[in-house]
Amino acid sequence: MKAKLTILSLVIALFAGTFYSCQTQPKPENAIDRAHRELGELKEDVAGLSEDDPEYSAKLERELEEFDEEMNKITNDLNESGEEVSEDVRTEIENIRRESDELRGNLNRSIDSATDEMESAGEEIEEETNEMQNDVNQLENEVDESLENQDTTTTTF
């Protein structure tokens, strides 16, 4: 009886192991899927950033750099695998890189625009300050002239 149970246990274990090993394993993620996943994560991360945050530009630049690093890893993995990579895969990866470059270009234009606006505002403030100083100087001159005129027109008793 004990031998039958042992044999039965071994048979069950054998079938269970065979059944488990025959289960379809998840297909490894290919390069395009990885690139699309990384792009999706980048878009989510960028959407989560607040333009009101003073660190917005730095955070966005960091996200873009991390994305570029991942894209470089994907490209290196493809090159190291020795597999023949179809032109479609290379084109798709280049399209994804172009989207990243476009985001970086938008960031740089935004930074340049903000810098220009700040410089322009600084120039306007300087002009206003100069105008105010001129007005103050003019007012002082007028007050001095008025006081001088009063001194010459006053009579002593």
PEWO-V465015 format. One line per field, one symbol per residue. ss: DSSP state (a for helix, b for strand, c for the rest). phi: phi as a letter, one per 40 degrees, with the letter a starting at -180 (. if undefined). burial: 1 if it has 24 or more other ideal C-beta (glycine too) atoms within 12 Angstrom, else 0. A space follows every 50 residues. Layout:
# PEWO-V465015
ss->???
phi->???
burial->???
This chain:
# PEWO-V465015
ss->caaaaaaaaaaaaaaaaaaaaaccccccccaaaaaaaaaaaaaaaaaccc cccccaaaaaaaaaaaaaaaaaaaaaaaaaacccccaaaaaaaaaaaaaa aaaaaaaaaaaaaaaaaaaaaaaaaaaaaaaaaaaaaaaaaaaaaaaaaa aaacccc
phi->.ccccccccccccccccccccccccdcccccccccccccccccccccccb cccccdcccccccccccccccccccccccccgccbccccccccccccccc cccccccccccccccccccccccccccccccccccccccdcccccccccc ccccbbb
burial->00000000000000000000000000000011011001100100010010 00000010010011001101100110010000000000100110011011 00110010000000000000000000000000000000000000000000 0000000
